[in-house]
Amino acid sequence: MQIDSLVAATKAAHANAIVAQVVRRGDCLCLRAGLPLTPGVTGAFDPLEALITAAHAQGIEVHAWVIATAMWNSTTPPSDPDHVFNLHGPAAVGRDNWVMLRSDGQSKLNDDWLLDPGHPDAAAWVVNMALSVVRNYDVDGINLDRIRYPDGNLGTNVPSWGYNSASLARFRAETGRTDTPANTDPQWTQWRRDQITSIVRRIYVESIALKPRIRVSADLITYGNGPATLGSFEATRAYAEQLQDWRGWLREGIVDTAMLMNYKRDTLTTEPNNQRRMYDEWAEFGKDNQYRRSTAIGTALYLNDIASSVSQARRAVAPSAAGNTAVGWVGYSYRTPDTLANADTRTDAASRAELIKGLTAPSAYDSAAPPVFADTPPVPAMTWKTQPLFGHLRGIALASDGTPLADTVVHLIDRQTGFAVRDARTDSTGWFGFVDLVADTYRVTTDSPRVAGGVLGDATIAGGQVREPVTIAESEPVTIAESVAVAEPVPDERRPRHRCTHERRVGSRGVPRFLVRAVGLRDALCGTDRAGRGRLLQQRDPRLACGDDGAGRLSGYVGPGAWPGPRNLARR
């Protein structure tokens, strides 16, 4: 059975987790998430449940990999009438159409139809899709892929997508503008970036409210040169073009593990396309910008020979120059373990065996000793959850007449001092969330004239809990609910302090961190090196994954050493 083979390979690679692709393009390799089934999956067999059972029996974690913005990629529509493409694809009209448009009117990226994250209903669908997997399966983590705006832009750092009519209408209503903004308009660019962040924030808070110890991870862009060469993270394609502010997510604490898709060819060392330098640059940045969360360094096995992948894995788990270590290594992918397998000149199984040998045993692929993954470590604890000190707040902002306050600024006020602590903007449903709050009593207010007195509610935050505002006498209720146990990040006083660029981050020197992933039941292998650092190895299983093109292969070359599609498994 393919699942048994995957689990066996994971153990052989000394990995401790699998990131398996579960949701592809609006369909699911699972039976209980309320989504249409992936073609080939029937009600007689639940691939995700089977993987969880097999992996957990061997002490291996399973992280559900979901693609956030993909709708469909075929000229033949899905057979299920309830598929998101059939309901909200190009044939739908008005607000029912969720298709993302480019500024020049293009509605497709190659073969892919994509939903627009600025469309309020599409954003809610992404959140509900991810939470349905968290709610209905005993997964150890939820992994967000393509949680960004796409490639195929009209120039470098020219973010050209996001022109669905509903998104534009929402932007105009929020800003008071009446024009159609240019693709480089700063206000429009930041608005679109905020839509991605808002989705990530809600998935994070709601996931830990459901399961306090779940690991929320995301697959992150590292195209081309890193911040060290470009001068800042804001100058990178990840931030400026894909509108994926993943350093901001780590700083805010709305992801537990950032999985860097550091997909570079290690043999390309000639400037200006020196991908080995780019790889090391991004790896350093990831290690030094973890704040109170963690990062794992992902590598593209399919772009490299075995020796190069082993070298990248060793560098992934090595400390940065500042002494910071990543939570682990992620290898993409199990299905295509090296360039030979990717070119169909060697079988996947044969290449996988060579990769496992190179990672776990003395071999000609690596002259250093001991092997990079000489043993299998336990999955590192998320101390911000296992030793909670901070709390979180979520709610639905309602006007005095009981209707949601969509796209409205709310203020978090410290009741003891009266000082404003933070501001947040509600999403299209009125939802808002604050992460990593010091234990205290807070008041949530708004300047909206639709709320009498401007007060939405009070909440007392405790470490390890998600709370919601409670009705107070002088205002209408926002939401009244019981608190939900959840865990918190460890504050600065409990961990070594490091300087990362201009900000302080909290890291764990010498504490291993892990990450894994797989494609369509994409699989990842996870292990650790002799110092206890983590690693991950991902793969696509041809039957379970049906990844990007159904065969788990990547086609085409996007940017220097980068790939836009699904990610690999992480390993620690």
C-alpha positions as MATLAB code, in Angstrom:
seq = 'MQIDSLVAATKAAHANAIVAQVVRRGDCLCLRAGLPLTPGVTGAFDPLEALITAAHAQGIEVHAWVIATAMWNSTTPPSDPDHVFNLHGPAAVGRDNWVMLRSDGQSKLNDDWLLDPGHPDAAAWVVNMALSVVRNYDVDGINLDRIRYPDGNLGTNVPSWGYNSASLARFRAETGRTDTPANTDPQWTQWRRDQITSIVRRIYVESIALKPRIRVSADLITYGNGPATLGSFEATRAYAEQLQDWRGWLREGIVDTAMLMNYKRDTLTTEPNNQRRMYDEWAEFGKDNQYRRSTAIGTALYLNDIASSVSQARRAVAPSAAGNTAVGWVGYSYRTPDTLANADTRTDAASRAELIKGLTAPSAYDSAAPPVFADTPPVPAMTWKTQPLFGHLRGIALASDGTPLADTVVHLIDRQTGFAVRDARTDSTGWFGFVDLVADTYRVTTDSPRVAGGVLGDATIAGGQVREPVTIAESEPVTIAESVAVAEPVPDERRPRHRCTHERRVGSRGVPRFLVRAVGLRDALCGTDRAGRGRLLQQRDPRLACGDDGAGRLSGYVGPGAWPGPRNLARR';
ca = [
       0.000    0.000    0.000;
       1.333    3.420   -0.916;
       0.591    4.907    2.496;
       2.600    2.154    4.179;
       5.490    2.810    1.802;
       5.378    6.505    2.567;
       5.425    5.954    6.315;
       8.261    3.447    5.972;
      10.297    5.895    3.874;
       9.648    8.637    6.413;
      11.073    6.461    9.186;
      14.009    5.413    7.049;
      14.871    9.062    6.398;
      14.803    9.711   10.158;
      11.937   12.152    9.686;
       9.234   12.752   12.250;
       6.362   14.337   10.331;
       4.533   14.198    7.033;
       2.864   17.155    5.367;
       0.303   15.610    3.070;
      -1.583   17.464    0.402;
      -5.222   17.150    1.364;
      -7.069   19.981   -0.408;
      -5.947   20.603   -3.988;
      -8.255   22.740   -6.142;
     -11.463   22.849   -4.205;
     -11.460   19.065   -3.758;
     -10.245   16.922   -0.896;
      -8.368   13.673   -0.436;
     -10.594   13.049    2.545;
     -14.223   12.193    3.263;
     -15.215   14.289    6.273;
     -14.249   17.861    5.387;
     -17.451   18.680    3.541;
     -15.636   19.249    0.255;
     -16.024   17.462   -3.082;
     -13.837   14.375   -3.302;
     -10.699   14.378   -5.388;
     -11.198   12.286   -8.541;
     -10.277    8.697   -7.727;
     -11.330    8.939   -4.085;
     -14.514    7.084   -3.202;
     -16.580    6.824   -0.058;
     -15.065    3.427    0.655;
     -11.606    4.752    1.566;
     -10.471    7.913    3.350;
      -6.834    8.611    2.360;
      -6.246   11.215    5.060;
      -7.673    9.069    7.852;
      -5.646    6.079    6.680;
      -2.468    8.134    6.643;
      -3.114    9.514   10.116;
      -3.669    6.029   11.496;
      -0.560    4.563    9.875;
       1.733    7.496   10.678;
       0.618    7.941   14.281;
       1.200    4.241   14.888;
       4.864    4.896   14.045;
       5.132    8.102   16.066;
       5.048   10.298   12.967;
       3.004   13.482   12.803;
       0.631   14.349    9.942;
       0.093   17.909    8.767;
      -2.721   18.612    6.326;
      -1.548   20.615    3.356;
      -4.289   22.744    1.789;
      -4.011   24.975   -1.277;
      -5.766   28.211   -0.420;
      -6.496   29.996   -3.691;
      -6.598   27.365   -6.461;
     -10.034   26.626   -7.978;
      -9.500   24.421  -11.030;
      -7.054   23.747  -13.871;
      -8.921   21.873  -16.606;
     -11.163   22.781  -19.516;
     -13.517   20.058  -18.279;
     -15.433   21.305  -15.214;
     -15.493   19.234  -12.010;
     -18.151   16.528  -11.940;
     -19.506   17.614   -8.557;
     -22.074   20.418   -9.015;
     -21.152   21.781   -5.570;
     -17.485   22.253   -6.466;
     -16.321   25.823   -5.865;
     -15.437   26.194   -9.556;
     -18.943   25.244  -10.690;
     -20.552   27.582   -8.169;
     -18.139   30.519   -8.279;
     -15.986   30.119  -11.370;
     -15.975   32.086  -14.625;
     -19.563   31.130  -15.475;
     -20.923   32.767  -12.313;
     -22.135   36.347  -12.443;
     -22.007   39.277  -10.056;
     -20.815   38.613   -6.529;
     -21.096   34.860   -7.116;
     -18.028   35.087   -9.376;
     -14.874   34.688   -7.265;
     -12.323   34.470  -10.086;
      -9.183   36.555   -9.638;
      -8.446   38.910  -12.527;
      -5.216   40.550  -13.569;
      -5.052   44.290  -14.152;
      -5.080   43.726  -17.928;
      -8.209   41.586  -17.698;
      -6.598   38.137  -17.823;
      -8.542   35.630  -15.754;
      -6.253   32.599  -15.785;
      -2.678   31.839  -14.834;
      -1.540   29.236  -17.339;
      -4.150   26.495  -16.744;
      -5.162   27.650  -13.271;
      -8.325   29.438  -12.264;
      -7.716   31.192   -8.946;
     -10.085   32.694   -6.411;
      -9.545   36.288   -5.321;
      -8.585   36.600   -1.623;
     -10.007   40.128   -1.591;
     -13.472   38.823   -2.429;
     -15.269   38.603    0.935;
     -17.050   35.322    0.213;
     -13.970   33.710   -1.300;
     -11.899   34.652    1.749;
     -14.526   33.145    4.051;
     -14.517   29.959    1.968;
     -10.736   29.592    2.358;
     -11.044   29.944    6.140;
     -13.916   27.483    6.406;
     -12.182   24.976    4.130;
      -9.055   24.891    6.300;
     -11.027   24.762    9.552;
     -13.160   21.879    8.298;
     -10.033   19.729    8.079;
      -8.843   20.844   11.520;
     -12.257   20.163   13.037;
     -12.865   16.739   11.521;
      -9.453   15.037   11.551;
      -6.822   14.284   14.164;
      -4.149   16.162   12.247;
      -1.115   17.527   14.031;
      -1.003   20.626   11.879;
      -2.666   22.599    9.120;
      -0.369   23.794    6.321;
      -1.383   26.694    4.061;
      -0.058   26.682    0.510;
      -0.449   29.406   -2.119;
      -1.641   31.762    0.558;
      -0.598   34.750   -1.524;
      -1.188   36.466   -4.836;
       0.078   34.493   -7.827;
       2.946   34.662  -10.273;
       2.416   35.782  -13.863;
       2.670   39.461  -12.992;
       3.306   42.260  -15.493;
       6.785   42.979  -14.166;
       9.084   42.314  -11.243;
       7.520   43.668   -8.057;
       4.435   44.701  -10.032;
       1.577   42.944   -8.192;
      -0.917   42.664  -11.018;
      -3.632   40.349   -9.672;
      -6.678   40.957   -7.503;
      -9.079   42.842   -9.797;
     -12.258   40.880   -9.163;
     -15.139   43.391   -9.214;
     -16.221   42.513   -5.665;
     -12.674   43.097   -4.394;
     -12.516   46.471   -6.116;
     -15.900   47.453   -4.708;
     -14.791   46.521   -1.216;
     -11.568   48.510   -1.588;
     -13.478   51.555   -2.797;
     -15.989   51.329    0.039;
     -13.224   51.057    2.614;
     -11.046   53.868    1.244;
     -13.625   56.230   -0.233;
     -11.943   56.077   -3.622;
     -13.893   55.743   -6.853;
     -11.139   54.933   -9.338;
      -9.664   51.641  -10.470;
      -6.199   51.681   -8.907;
      -3.074   50.919  -10.911;
      -1.370   47.638  -10.088;
       1.493   49.558   -8.418;
      -0.751   51.893   -6.407;
       0.683   51.793   -2.831;
      -2.681   51.919   -1.043;
      -4.175   49.223   -3.276;
      -1.058   47.079   -2.892;
      -1.172   47.263    0.896;
      -4.913   46.572    0.910;
      -4.386   43.369   -1.058;
      -1.498   42.348    1.183;
      -3.752   42.870    4.186;
      -6.372   40.515    2.734;
      -3.895   37.638    2.747;
      -2.789   38.443    6.283;
      -6.416   38.628    7.444;
      -7.106   35.100    6.164;
      -3.990   33.738    7.868;
      -4.879   35.467   11.128;
      -8.393   34.045   11.239;
      -7.273   30.517   10.376;
      -4.632   30.711   13.097;
      -6.903   31.944   15.878;
      -9.828   29.696   15.001;
      -7.584   26.643   14.595;
      -6.053   26.985   18.034;
      -9.503   27.662   19.496;
     -10.520   24.257   18.117;
      -7.241   22.489   18.962;
      -4.850   24.418   21.208;
      -1.768   22.350   20.309;
      -2.205   22.238   16.534;
       0.683   23.610   14.461;
      -0.337   26.202   11.876;
       2.236   26.528    9.111;
       2.462   28.226    5.743;
       4.524   27.727    2.578;
       6.449   30.880    1.866;
       8.024   32.547   -1.142;
      11.778   33.156   -1.338;
      12.132   34.093   -5.010;
      15.498   35.352   -6.206;
      17.772   37.417   -4.012;
      17.143   37.730   -0.317;
      16.941   40.785    1.927;
      20.705   40.833    2.472;
      21.260   41.624   -1.213;
      18.124   43.704   -1.816;
      18.442   45.762    1.352;
      15.177   44.849    3.080;
      12.448   42.247    3.220;
      10.066   44.819    1.764;
      12.160   44.897   -1.430;
      11.800   41.148   -2.019;
       9.360   39.611   -4.474;
       7.658   37.764   -1.621;
       6.544   41.017   -0.015;
       6.326   43.412   -2.960;
       4.987   41.136   -5.715;
       3.312   38.091   -4.127;
       2.063   40.334   -1.279;
       2.977   37.674    1.271;
       4.202   39.466    4.393;
       5.403   36.324    6.075;
       7.916   38.078    8.290;
       5.005   40.156    9.567;
       3.073   36.943   10.257;
       5.939   35.643   12.383;
       6.231   38.951   14.186;
       2.501   39.048   14.947;
       2.502   35.350   15.873;
      -0.191   34.183   13.438;
       1.807   31.224   12.142;
       3.584   28.659   14.281;
       6.048   27.545   11.625;
       7.063   29.378    8.485;
       8.112   26.881    5.828;
      10.435   28.671    3.457;
      10.236   27.398   -0.115;
      13.924   28.030   -0.568;
      14.004   26.287   -3.927;
      17.393   26.897   -5.507;
      19.813   24.922   -7.681;
      22.935   24.454   -5.619;
      25.180   23.993   -8.642;
      24.373   27.445  -10.077;
      27.062   29.644   -8.555;
      27.683   32.278  -11.233;
      26.491   35.815  -10.529;
      24.054   37.393  -10.844;
      22.073   34.122  -10.738;
      24.102   32.548   -7.959;
      21.427   30.342   -6.479;
      23.698   28.828   -3.860;
      24.231   32.319   -2.451;
      20.486   33.012   -2.682;
      19.736   29.810   -0.778;
      22.138   30.640    2.031;
      20.925   34.239    2.159;
      17.281   33.268    2.599;
      18.159   30.515    5.074;
      20.025   33.014    7.237;
      17.138   35.453    7.084;
      14.624   32.785    8.033;
      16.664   31.626   11.014;
      17.235   35.161   12.263;
      13.620   36.333   11.934;
      11.581   33.767   13.834;
      10.406   36.088   16.622;
       8.324   33.984   19.029;
       7.556   31.320   16.462;
       9.692   29.101   14.196;
      10.907   28.593   10.647;
      11.904   25.534    8.633;
      14.088   25.698    5.554;
      12.603   24.008    2.492;
      14.712   22.692   -0.381;
      13.833   21.618   -3.918;
      14.986   18.024   -4.242;
      13.672   17.894   -7.799;
      16.050   20.711   -8.852;
      19.179   19.119   -7.367;
      21.303   15.983   -7.426;
      21.566   13.953   -4.231;
      24.859   15.480   -3.093;
      23.505   19.009   -3.514;
      20.342   18.203   -1.584;
      22.322   16.657    1.261;
      24.512   19.764    1.372;
      21.469   22.039    1.458;
      19.917   19.949    4.234;
      23.076   20.220    6.311;
      23.157   23.988    5.848;
      19.437   24.207    6.641;
      19.868   22.783   10.138;
      23.159   24.537   10.885;
      23.049   27.673   13.063;
      23.066   31.068   11.402;
      26.018   33.391   11.884;
      24.041   34.900   14.777;
      23.639   31.457   16.361;
      19.961   30.889   15.530;
      18.691   27.538   14.292;
      15.651   26.716   12.196;
      13.063   24.257   13.429;
      13.972   21.863   10.662;
      14.499   21.039    7.009;
      11.835   20.496    4.370;
      12.570   18.451    1.246;
      10.421   18.738   -1.851;
       9.470   16.175   -2.777;
       9.074   12.522   -1.870;
       7.674   11.890   -5.332;
      10.622   13.529   -7.095;
      13.678   13.054   -4.839;
      16.262   14.338   -7.342;
      16.802   15.663  -10.861;
      17.066   12.160  -12.306;
      13.663   11.127  -10.994;
      12.223   14.433  -12.121;
      13.539   13.792  -15.635;
      12.287   10.183  -15.602;
      15.797    8.837  -16.117;
      15.712    6.976  -12.791;
      12.812    5.603  -10.817;
      11.484    7.556   -7.877;
      12.150    4.615   -5.576;
      15.788    4.340   -6.662;
      16.402    8.063   -6.208;
      14.626    8.032   -2.862;
      16.841    5.211   -1.635;
      19.935    7.203   -2.604;
      18.610   10.315   -0.885;
      17.874    8.421    2.319;
      21.379    6.939    2.217;
      22.926   10.372    1.699;
      21.000   11.868    4.605;
      21.273    9.082    7.169;
      24.463    7.103    6.523;
      28.087    7.699    5.538;
      28.239    7.948    1.755;
      30.021    9.535   -1.168;
      27.312   12.200   -1.208;
      28.591   13.851    1.975;
      32.143   13.965    3.270;
      31.150   15.339    6.668;
      30.550   13.082    9.650;
      28.305   12.069   11.217;
      25.507   12.031    8.630;
      23.276   15.081    8.642;
      20.325   13.050    9.964;
      22.022   10.386   12.005;
      19.020    9.808   14.262;
      15.313   10.621   14.581;
      14.494   13.332   17.114;
      11.120   13.973   18.701;
       9.074   16.755   17.201;
      10.101   19.960   18.984;
       7.541   21.394   21.359;
       5.928   24.727   20.571;
       6.796   26.333   23.881;
       4.444   29.231   23.196;
       1.685   26.611   23.416;
       3.065   24.088   25.889;
       4.141   26.823   28.330;
       1.492   29.463   27.641;
       1.971   32.934   29.047;
      -0.043   35.052   26.629;
      -3.649   34.900   25.532;
      -5.676   35.663   22.422;
      -8.872   37.551   21.696;
     -11.400   37.043   18.927;
     -14.881   38.314   18.257;
     -17.522   39.466   15.800;
     -18.042   43.218   15.870;
     -21.753   44.025   15.706;
     -23.491   47.349   15.295;
     -26.207   48.405   17.702;
     -28.791   46.956   15.317;
     -27.077   43.552   15.388;
     -25.544   43.690   11.898;
     -21.831   42.933   11.428;
     -19.345   45.778   11.234;
     -17.455   44.729    8.128;
     -14.052   46.224    7.293;
     -14.135   48.434   10.378;
     -11.272   49.471   12.661;
     -11.562   48.282   16.264;
      -9.364   49.408   19.138;
      -8.001   47.318   21.994;
      -7.832   49.374   25.202;
      -6.077   48.378   28.421;
      -8.782   48.855   31.074;
      -6.285   49.557   33.837;
      -4.328   52.294   32.064;
      -6.820   53.436   29.453;
      -4.113   53.257   26.803;
      -4.770   51.944   23.326;
      -2.800   48.715   22.957;
      -3.504   47.741   19.353;
      -5.849   48.367   16.464;
      -7.293   45.793   14.106;
      -9.628   45.827   11.136;
     -12.559   43.462   10.961;
     -13.011   41.281    7.920;
     -16.087   41.184    5.699;
     -18.020   39.241    8.366;
     -17.086   41.553   11.229;
     -14.546   39.090   12.638;
     -11.443   40.424   14.377;
      -8.601   38.857   16.306;
      -5.654   39.843   18.502;
      -2.832   37.378   19.163;
      -0.304   37.171   21.999;
      -1.832   39.519   24.542;
      -0.415   39.996   28.025;
      -2.795   38.705   30.684;
      -4.983   41.670   31.534;
      -8.492   43.081   31.114;
      -9.173   44.838   27.829;
     -12.005   46.785   26.245;
     -12.757   46.596   22.523;
     -14.076   49.830   21.025;
     -14.796   51.313   17.630;
     -15.243   54.778   16.182;
     -18.085   53.548   14.014;
     -21.225   55.678   14.470;
     -23.212   52.457   14.151;
     -22.267   51.451   17.717;
     -23.898   53.423   20.519;
     -21.167   54.556   22.881;
     -18.522   52.919   20.717;
     -17.932   50.027   23.136;
     -18.096   46.487   21.776;
     -17.230   44.542   24.902;
     -14.710   43.641   27.589;
     -12.506   40.594   27.908;
     -10.094   39.317   30.541;
      -7.154   37.567   28.922;
      -5.415   34.641   30.563;
      -2.396   32.716   29.373;
      -3.284   29.741   27.243;
      -6.822   30.809   26.345;
      -8.750   32.315   23.464;
     -11.309   34.755   24.813;
     -14.168   36.727   23.283;
     -15.557   40.105   24.334;
     -18.420   39.929   26.819;
     -21.401   42.255   26.806;
     -21.168   45.254   29.081;
     -23.973   47.541   30.169;
     -23.176   50.552   28.025;
     -22.976   48.741   24.697;
     -24.586   46.129   22.575;
     -22.929   42.697   22.618;
     -20.396   41.645   20.052;
     -20.189   38.006   20.904;
     -20.616   36.145   24.151;
     -18.853   32.824   24.379;
     -16.891   30.618   26.662;
     -13.135   30.875   26.542;
     -11.279   28.135   24.754;
      -8.055   26.662   26.065;
      -5.097   27.544   23.899;
      -1.410   28.033   24.344;
       0.914   30.963   24.256;
       4.351   32.074   23.137;
       7.215   32.294   25.545;
       8.057   35.950   26.265;
      11.432   37.613   25.943;
      12.328   37.006   29.569;
      12.154   33.234   29.115;
      14.409   32.926   26.069;
      17.721   34.209   24.774;
      17.479   37.533   23.000;
      18.869   38.073   19.555;
      18.905   41.033   17.247;
      17.409   40.349   13.829;
      17.657   43.300   11.467;
      16.176   46.136   13.562;
      13.842   44.068   15.708;
      14.196   41.744   18.626;
      13.081   38.199   18.172;
      12.725   35.383   20.603;
      14.413   32.241   19.458;
      15.502   29.032   21.078;
      19.162   28.437   20.801;
      19.808   24.724   20.629;
      16.128   23.818   20.732;
      15.207   21.809   17.641;
      12.230   22.734   15.558;
      10.571   20.688   12.916;
       8.469   20.928    9.859;
       7.183   18.512    7.268;
       5.059   18.336    4.238;
       3.788   16.195    1.454;
       1.937   16.641   -1.755;
      -1.511   15.256   -2.207;
      -1.097   13.148    0.419;
       1.957   14.849   -0.570;
       4.267   13.516    1.858;
       7.126   14.791    3.794;
       9.713   13.149    5.862;
      11.022   14.613    9.031;
      14.094   13.775   11.098;
      16.988   15.459   12.918;
      20.714   15.794   12.942;
      23.165   14.909   15.638;
      22.608   18.220   17.419;
      18.912   17.553   17.673;
      17.880   19.905   14.906;
      14.919   19.078   12.729;
      14.430   18.151    9.123;
      11.649   17.520    6.723;
      11.251   15.689    3.484;
       8.243   16.090    1.261;
       6.918   14.135   -1.594;
       3.947   13.486   -3.730;
       2.447   10.094   -3.840;
       1.165    9.503   -7.378;
      -2.090    7.987   -6.216;
      -2.843   10.103   -3.185;
      -1.465   13.394   -4.296;
      -2.381   14.070   -7.886;
      -0.512   17.283   -7.051;
      -0.209   20.082   -9.550;
      -0.379   18.072  -12.721;
      -1.672   14.795  -11.339;
       1.698   13.102  -11.457;
       3.408   15.019   -8.709;
       5.881   16.581  -11.109;
       6.658   20.213  -11.523;
       6.901   21.615  -14.993;
       8.379   24.892  -16.042;
      10.811   27.172  -14.314;
       9.648   30.173  -12.350;
      12.165   32.714  -11.205;
      15.622   31.963   -9.959;
      15.309   28.606   -8.289;
      11.751   29.202   -7.130;
       8.562   27.307   -7.694;
       5.057   28.682   -7.317;
       3.119   25.508   -6.677;
       2.807   23.015   -3.837;
       5.568   22.556   -1.354;
       7.564   19.729    0.040;
       7.580   17.978    3.290;
       9.564   19.312    6.108;
      11.879   17.438    8.198;
      13.643   18.145   11.331;
];
